[in-house]
Amino acid sequence: MARRSEDIDHWVGERIGQMRRDRGLSQGALASALGLSFQQVQKYEAGLNRVSAARLFQLSQLFECPVSAFFPHNGERSMTERAEASDLDADELRRLTEAFGRIGEARVRQSVLEVVQALALR
């Protein structure tokens, strides 16, 4: 089933926010790097404003990733869709993802992942 354009706008916005947080950037810092207001970045991340091809290219260069990284691959679902499908609270999932992304050491992230997986088996 094809996605509506609004779904894609939300997906792209979610990916921008995720990539921004993964790199430890605030919305203001990203806005400054793009020559935008932080409110515009908020609108992009919320999927309220569409992101142009030129802006996606600029973001891909800033985040050092291909433009395709902003779009779903092979039936991949957004964090919001995954949360809705599993009855998880989307805000909890977002906060967990943000906190996990701020853990600098790969070894510590791996340990946290193992703890969460062990708790999930209980």
N, CA, C and O atoms as a DFTB+ gen file, in Angstrom:
488 C
 N C O
     1  1       0.842      -1.181       0.000
     2  2       0.000       0.000       0.000
     3  2       0.882       1.238       0.000
     4  3       1.826       1.327       0.785
     5  1       0.588       2.180      -0.862
     6  2       1.387       3.400      -0.952
     7  2       1.101       4.309       0.233
     8  3      -0.028       4.390       0.718
     9  1       2.130       4.981       0.682
    10  2       1.986       5.925       1.781
    11  2       1.415       7.229       1.243
    12  3       1.709       7.624       0.115
    13  1       0.605       7.890       2.048
    14  2       0.155       9.229       1.707
    15  2       1.331      10.174       1.898
    16  3       2.249       9.880       2.665
    17  1       1.309      11.307       1.204
    18  2       2.424      12.250       1.317
    19  2       2.584      12.728       2.751
    20  3       3.705      12.980       3.194
    21  1       1.478      12.859       3.490
    22  2       1.570      13.318       4.871
    23  2       2.342      12.322       5.734
    24  3       3.090      12.721       6.627
    25  1       2.163      11.037       5.471
    26  2       2.905      10.020       6.203
    27  2       4.397      10.171       5.941
    28  3       5.210      10.043       6.856
    29  1       4.751      10.439       4.702
    30  2       6.159      10.612       4.352
    31  2       6.714      11.859       5.026
    32  3       7.851      11.846       5.498
    33  1       5.943      12.926       5.080
    34  2       6.399      14.149       5.746
    35  2       6.716      13.877       7.214
    36  3       7.719      14.358       7.741
    37  1       5.865      13.115       7.858
    38  2       6.102      12.764       9.266
    39  2       7.320      11.853       9.393
    40  3       8.134      12.014      10.303
    41  1       7.439      10.905       8.483
    42  2       8.584       9.989       8.512
    43  2       9.889      10.774       8.378
    44  3      10.808      10.607       9.181
    45  1       9.963      11.638       7.350
    46  2      11.178      12.421       7.104
    47  2      11.486      13.289       8.325
    48  3      12.638      13.371       8.752
    49  1      10.473      13.929       8.881
    50  2      10.678      14.762      10.062
    51  2      11.204      13.969      11.241
    52  3      12.088      14.424      11.967
    53  1      10.656      12.787      11.424
    54  2      11.098      11.919      12.516
    55  2      12.557      11.520      12.330
    56  3      13.329      11.501      13.288
    57  1      12.930      11.201      11.097
    58  2      14.318      10.827      10.811
    59  2      15.268      12.006      11.028
    60  3      16.373      11.821      11.538
    61  1      14.850      13.208      10.647
    62  2      15.686      14.388      10.878
    63  2      15.920      14.553      12.376
    64  3      17.051      14.764      12.815
    65  1      14.853      14.455      13.153
    66  2      14.985      14.589      14.600
    67  2      15.876      13.508      15.194
    68  3      16.698      13.782      16.068
    69  1      15.711      12.291      14.724
    70  2      16.516      11.179      15.236
    71  2      17.993      11.395      14.914
    72  3      18.855      11.211      15.773
    73  1      18.275      11.782      13.688
    74  2      19.674      12.015      13.302
    75  2      20.271      13.190      14.079
    76  3      21.434      13.155      14.481
    77  1      19.468      14.216      14.282
    78  2      19.930      15.378      15.043
    79  2      20.291      14.966      16.462
    80  3      21.360      15.313      16.965
    81  1      19.394      14.223      17.105
    82  2      19.637      13.794      18.488
    83  2      20.822      12.830      18.570
    84  3      21.611      12.894      19.513
    85  1      20.947      11.939      17.588
    86  2      22.066      11.000      17.573
    87  2      23.403      11.726      17.550
    88  3      24.406      11.211      18.045
    89  1      23.412      12.907      16.983
    90  2      24.644      13.681      16.886
    91  2      24.774      14.710      18.007
    92  3      25.714      15.504      18.030
    93  1      23.825      14.682      18.926
    94  2      23.888      15.572      20.081
    95  2      23.627      17.032      19.756
    96  3      24.087      17.921      20.473
    97  1      22.891      17.286      18.682
    98  2      22.590      18.663      18.290
    99  2      21.241      19.100      18.846
   100  3      20.302      18.307      18.914
   101  1      21.153      20.347      19.238
   102  2      19.859      20.917      19.607
   103  2      19.158      21.366      18.327
   104  3      19.781      21.458      17.269
   105  1      17.867      21.644      18.432
   106  2      17.155      22.160      17.261
   107  2      17.746      23.506      16.851
   108  3      17.830      23.812      15.662
   109  1      18.150      24.301      17.824
   110  2      18.761      25.600      17.523
   111  2      20.074      25.458      16.774
   112  3      20.348      26.211      15.839
   113  1      20.898      24.477      17.191
   114  2      22.182      24.259      16.524
   115  2      21.978      23.789      15.088
   116  3      22.681      24.230      14.179
   117  1      21.012      22.890      14.888
   118  2      20.722      22.426      13.535
   119  2      20.193      23.578      12.691
   120  3      20.592      23.750      11.539
   121  1      19.297      24.361      13.270
   122  2      18.737      25.512      12.554
   123  2      19.846      26.463      12.116
   124  3      19.851      26.942      10.982
   125  1      20.772      26.730      13.008
   126  2      21.882      27.625      12.695
   127  2      22.730      27.078      11.553
   128  3      23.126      27.820      10.654
   129  1      23.004      25.784      11.592
   130  2      23.809      25.159      10.541
   131  2      23.103      25.208       9.180
   132  3      23.750      25.238       8.133
   133  1      21.772      25.215       9.215
   134  2      20.990      25.233       7.968
   135  2      20.576      26.641       7.556
   136  3      20.032      26.836       6.469
   137  1      20.832      27.627       8.424
   138  2      20.403      29.002       8.127
   139  2      18.907      29.189       8.292
   140  3      18.288      29.957       7.556
   141  1      18.315      28.479       9.269
   142  2      16.877      28.525       9.523
   143  2      16.612      28.970      10.957
   144  3      17.539      29.125      11.752
   145  1      15.342      29.173      11.275
   146  2      14.947      29.387      12.666
   147  2      14.725      28.026      13.311
   148  3      14.430      27.050      12.621
   149  1      14.867      27.957      14.632
   150  2      14.632      26.671      15.291
   151  2      13.174      26.270      15.157
   152  3      12.856      25.082      15.194
   153  1      12.274      27.252      15.001
   154  2      10.856      26.929      14.803
   155  2      10.642      26.161      13.503
   156  3       9.796      25.269      13.431
   157  1      11.422      26.517      12.469
   158  2      11.300      25.795      11.195
   159  2      11.771      24.360      11.368
   160  3      11.159      23.441      10.825
   161  1      12.848      24.152      12.116
   162  2      13.331      22.796      12.380
   163  2      12.258      22.027      13.143
   164  3      12.018      20.855      12.854
   165  1      11.609      22.672      14.115
   166  2      10.520      22.021      14.854
   167  2       9.417      21.584      13.901
   168  3       8.901      20.472      14.016
   169  1       9.053      22.445      12.966
   170  2       7.998      22.113      12.010
   171  2       8.418      20.960      11.098
   172  3       7.608      20.084      10.794
   173  1       9.675      20.957      10.663
   174  2      10.171      19.832       9.861
   175  2      10.057      18.534      10.661
   176  3       9.529      17.536      10.170
   177  1      10.560      18.560      11.900
   178  2      10.593      17.341      12.707
   179  2       9.193      16.835      13.045
   180  3       8.986      15.630      13.191
   181  1       8.246      17.739      13.170
   182  2       6.867      17.343      13.457
   183  2       6.114      16.918      12.201
   184  3       4.988      16.429      12.286
   185  1       6.734      17.102      11.035
   186  2       6.074      16.745       9.780
   187  2       5.031      17.754       9.359
   188  3       4.200      17.469       8.497
   189  1       5.065      18.950       9.967
   190  2       4.086      19.984       9.633
   191  2       4.453      20.715       8.349
   192  3       3.574      21.143       7.602
   193  1       5.749      20.857       8.093
   194  2       6.236      21.468       6.858
   195  2       7.035      20.431       6.086
   196  3       7.825      19.681       6.660
   197  1       6.822      20.399       4.791
   198  2       7.574      19.488       3.942
   199  2       9.001      19.982       3.771
   200  3       9.266      21.184       3.754
   201  1       9.901      19.035       3.646
   202  2      11.314      19.350       3.463
   203  2      11.622      19.247       1.974
   204  3      11.378      18.211       1.356
   205  1      12.156      20.315       1.403
   206  2      12.450      20.316      -0.030
   207  2      13.619      19.394      -0.354
   208  3      14.380      18.999       0.529
   209  1      13.746      19.062      -1.620
   210  2      14.858      18.221      -2.070
   211  2      16.188      18.909      -1.781
   212  3      17.147      18.257      -1.368
   213  1      16.251      20.214      -1.993
   214  2      17.494      20.951      -1.725
   215  2      17.844      20.894      -0.241
   216  3      19.015      20.752       0.110
   217  1      16.845      21.004       0.631
   218  2      17.090      20.954       2.074
   219  2      17.498      19.533       2.494
   220  3      18.370      19.367       3.347
   221  1      16.871      18.513       1.898
   222  2      17.271      17.135       2.192
   223  2      18.722      16.898       1.796
   224  3      19.464      16.222       2.509
   225  1      19.121      17.455       0.661
   226  2      20.506      17.316       0.237
   227  2      21.434      18.007       1.227
   228  3      22.480      17.466       1.585
   229  1      21.056      19.191       1.664
   230  2      21.846      19.930       2.652
   231  2      21.954      19.131       3.960
   232  3      23.029      19.051       4.555
   233  1      20.843      18.547       4.398
   234  2      20.843      17.724       5.611
   235  2      21.715      16.482       5.434
   236  3      22.428      16.086       6.356
   237  1      21.658      15.872       4.256
   238  2      22.462      14.666       4.026
   239  2      23.949      14.994       4.096
   240  3      24.739      14.188       4.587
   241  1      24.328      16.154       3.616
   242  2      25.734      16.551       3.703
   243  2      26.117      16.852       5.150
   244  3      27.197      16.471       5.603
   245  1      25.250      17.523       5.859
   246  2      25.509      17.859       7.258
   247  2      25.624      16.602       8.116
   248  3      26.520      16.503       8.954
   249  1      24.716      15.635       7.909
   250  2      24.701      14.403       8.693
   251  2      25.602      13.317       8.099
   252  3      25.744      12.235       8.669
   253  1      26.210      13.620       6.945
   254  2      27.095      12.673       6.259
   255  2      26.405      11.326       6.019
   256  3      26.897      10.267       6.407
   257  1      25.254      11.415       5.369
   258  2      24.477      10.218       5.048
   259  2      23.848      10.415       3.677
   260  3      23.750      11.546       3.201
   261  1      23.421       9.336       3.036
   262  2      22.733       9.496       1.750
   263  2      21.330      10.082       1.964
   264  3      20.736       9.905       3.027
   265  1      20.820      10.764       0.972
   266  2      19.462      11.321       1.053
   267  2      18.458      10.207       1.330
   268  3      17.455      10.432       2.006
   269  1      18.716       9.026       0.821
   270  2      17.799       7.902       1.022
   271  2      17.629       7.544       2.499
   272  3      16.648       6.894       2.860
   273  1      18.559       7.954       3.355
   274  2      18.464       7.645       4.787
   275  2      17.261       8.314       5.438
   276  3      16.863       7.932       6.539
   277  1      16.677       9.309       4.774
   278  2      15.523      10.009       5.325
   279  2      14.199       9.329       4.982
   280  3      13.140       9.781       5.416
   281  1      14.252       8.257       4.212
   282  2      13.045       7.586       3.750
   283  2      12.992       6.147       4.247
   284  3      14.031       5.557       4.541
   285  1      11.782       5.570       4.345
   286  2      11.644       4.183       4.816
   287  2      12.239       3.190       3.823
   288  3      12.228       3.416       2.613
   289  1      12.758       2.087       4.360
   290  2      13.347       1.038       3.538
   291  2      12.671      -0.290       3.862
   292  3      12.484      -0.626       5.032
   293  1      12.309      -1.037       2.841
   294  2      11.810      -2.412       2.995
   295  2      10.742      -2.564       4.068
   296  3      10.859      -3.425       4.941
   297  1       9.721      -1.751       4.014
   298  2       8.621      -1.891       4.961
   299  2       8.923      -1.383       6.361
   300  3       8.134      -1.597       7.281
   301  1      10.051      -0.716       6.531
   302  2      10.430      -0.170       7.840
   303  2       9.345       0.795       8.313
   304  3       8.769       1.544       7.524
   305  1       9.083       0.758       9.609
   306  2       8.059       1.644      10.167
   307  2       8.700       2.691      11.056
   308  3       9.764       2.468      11.635
   309  1       8.040       3.834      11.156
   310  2       8.559       4.920      11.983
   311  2       8.439       4.564      13.457
   312  3       7.742       3.614      13.815
   313  1       9.120       5.328      14.319
   314  2       9.028       5.099      15.766
   315  2       7.581       5.210      16.220
   316  3       7.125       4.412      17.038
   317  1       6.860       6.186      15.700
   318  2       5.461       6.367      16.093
   319  2       4.626       5.176      15.677
   320  3       3.802       4.694      16.454
   321  1       4.829       4.689      14.446
   322  2       4.078       3.526      13.973
   323  2       4.408       2.289      14.797
   324  3       3.522       1.500      15.128
   325  1       5.686       2.123      15.128
   326  2       6.087       0.965      15.939
   327  2       5.470       1.053      17.328
   328  3       5.015       0.047      17.872
   329  1       5.454       2.243      17.899
   330  2       4.880       2.415      19.232
   331  2       3.382       2.119      19.197
   332  3       2.863       1.434      20.078
   333  1       2.690       2.631      18.184
   334  2       1.252       2.391      18.082
   335  2       0.962       0.910      17.903
   336  3       0.019       0.385      18.494
   337  1       1.767       0.235      17.090
   338  2       1.542      -1.186      16.821
   339  2       1.796      -2.048      18.047
   340  3       1.209      -3.122      18.181
   341  1       2.658      -1.592      18.938
   342  2       3.003      -2.409      20.097
   343  2       2.426      -1.862      21.396
   344  3       2.787      -2.335      22.474
   345  1       1.546      -0.885      21.316
   346  2       0.928      -0.255      22.486
   347  2       1.942       0.425      23.395
   348  3       1.652       0.655      24.569
   349  1       3.115       0.749      22.883
   350  2       4.091       1.517      23.653
   351  2       3.712       2.980      23.603
   352  3       3.092       3.438      22.643
   353  1       4.075       3.698      24.615
   354  2       3.869       5.132      24.628
   355  2       4.934       5.764      23.730
   356  3       6.129       5.577      23.961
   357  1       4.507       6.514      22.704
   358  2       5.443       7.102      21.743
   359  2       6.415       8.058      22.429
   360  3       7.583       8.128      22.047
   361  1       5.947       8.793      23.435
   362  2       6.834       9.716      24.139
   363  2       7.902       8.954      24.918
   364  3       9.064       9.361      24.935
   365  1       7.515       7.845      25.567
   366  2       8.501       7.028      26.281
   367  2       9.546       6.480      25.321
   368  3      10.740       6.487      25.621
   369  1       9.096       6.008      24.174
   370  2      10.009       5.462      23.181
   371  2      10.968       6.537      22.686
   372  3      12.161       6.278      22.533
   373  1      10.462       7.736      22.436
   374  2      11.308       8.849      21.987
   375  2      12.339       9.196      23.047
   376  3      13.515       9.374      22.730
   377  1      11.911       9.295      24.316
   378  2      12.839       9.647      25.400
   379  2      13.901       8.570      25.583
   380  3      15.072       8.876      25.808
   381  1      13.488       7.308      25.485
   382  2      14.438       6.206      25.607
   383  2      15.471       6.266      24.482
   384  3      16.668       6.098      24.719
   385  1      15.005       6.504      23.270
   386  2      15.896       6.586      22.118
   387  2      16.867       7.752      22.264
   388  3      18.057       7.609      21.984
   389  1      16.365       8.901      22.698
   390  2      17.228      10.059      22.890
   391  2      18.297       9.779      23.943
   392  3      19.475      10.066      23.730
   393  1      17.883       9.219      25.078
   394  2      18.831       8.931      26.155
   395  2      19.865       7.914      25.700
   396  3      21.058       8.077      25.958
   397  1      19.417       6.878      25.031
   398  2      20.331       5.840      24.546
   399  2      21.356       6.440      23.581
   400  3      22.537       6.097      23.621
   401  1      20.880       7.349      22.705
   402  2      21.769       7.992      21.736
   403  2      22.817       8.887      22.373
   404  3      23.845       9.171      21.759
   405  1      22.569       9.334      23.596
   406  2      23.536      10.192      24.291
   407  2      24.622       9.394      25.012
   408  3      25.573       9.978      25.531
   409  1      24.493       8.080      25.051
   410  2      25.526       7.249      25.679
   411  2      26.696       7.180      24.697
   412  3      26.569       6.639      23.599
   413  1      27.820       7.731      25.105
   414  2      28.947       7.881      24.191
   415  2      29.737       6.619      23.916
   416  3      30.266       6.451      22.818
   417  1      29.826       5.740      24.880
   418  2      30.670       4.555      24.712
   419  2      29.868       3.382      24.150
   420  3      28.819       3.016      24.681
   421  1      30.379       2.807      23.076
   422  2      29.699       1.672      22.432
   423  2      29.557       0.496      23.392
   424  3      28.549      -0.211      23.368
   425  1      30.553       0.287      24.226
   426  2      30.518      -0.835      25.180
   427  2      29.389      -0.648      26.193
   428  3      28.714      -1.609      26.560
   429  1      29.191       0.581      26.638
   430  2      28.117       0.865      27.593
   431  2      26.758       0.707      26.913
   432  3      25.832       0.146      27.500
   433  1      26.635       1.203      25.667
   434  2      25.371       1.026      24.932
   435  2      25.041      -0.450      24.790
   436  3      23.891      -0.851      24.968
   437  1      26.040      -1.259      24.472
   438  2      25.819      -2.696      24.326
   439  2      25.338      -3.302      25.646
   440  3      24.438      -4.142      25.652
   441  1      25.930      -2.883      26.749
   442  2      25.520      -3.392      28.066
   443  2      24.080      -3.001      28.383
   444  3      23.308      -3.816      28.887
   445  1      23.724      -1.767      28.092
   446  2      22.351      -1.309      28.332
   447  2      21.386      -2.120      27.475
   448  3      20.331      -2.535      27.954
   449  1      21.737      -2.346      26.230
   450  2      20.900      -3.139      25.334
   451  2      20.695      -4.546      25.885
   452  3      19.583      -5.074      25.850
   453  1      21.750      -5.143      26.387
   454  2      21.645      -6.488      26.950
   455  2      20.734      -6.513      28.180
   456  3      19.971      -7.460      28.369
   457  1      20.812      -5.482      29.008
   458  2      19.939      -5.400      30.188
   459  2      18.480      -5.290      29.755
   460  3      17.618      -5.988      30.289
   461  1      18.206      -4.423      28.798
   462  2      16.839      -4.237      28.320
   463  2      16.315      -5.520      27.704
   464  3      15.165      -5.889      27.940
   465  1      17.128      -6.204      26.921
   466  2      16.695      -7.461      26.314
   467  2      16.432      -8.518      27.388
   468  3      15.481      -9.290      27.266
   469  1      17.250      -8.565      28.428
   470  2      17.039      -9.523      29.515
   471  2      15.749      -9.202      30.248
   472  3      15.000     -10.114      30.599
   473  1      15.472      -7.929      30.487
   474  2      14.225      -7.549      31.162
   475  2      13.002      -7.876      30.321
   476  3      11.943      -8.207      30.855
   477  1      13.149      -7.783      29.012
   478  2      12.030      -8.058      28.106
   479  2      11.649      -9.538      28.113
   480  3      10.519      -9.888      27.772
   481  1      12.572     -10.393      28.493
   482  2      12.317     -11.831      28.520
   483  2      11.583     -12.263      29.790
   484  3      11.094     -13.390      29.862
   485  1      11.499     -11.403      30.772
   486  2      10.872     -11.737      32.063
   487  2       9.384     -11.874      31.942
   488  3       8.707     -12.152      32.931
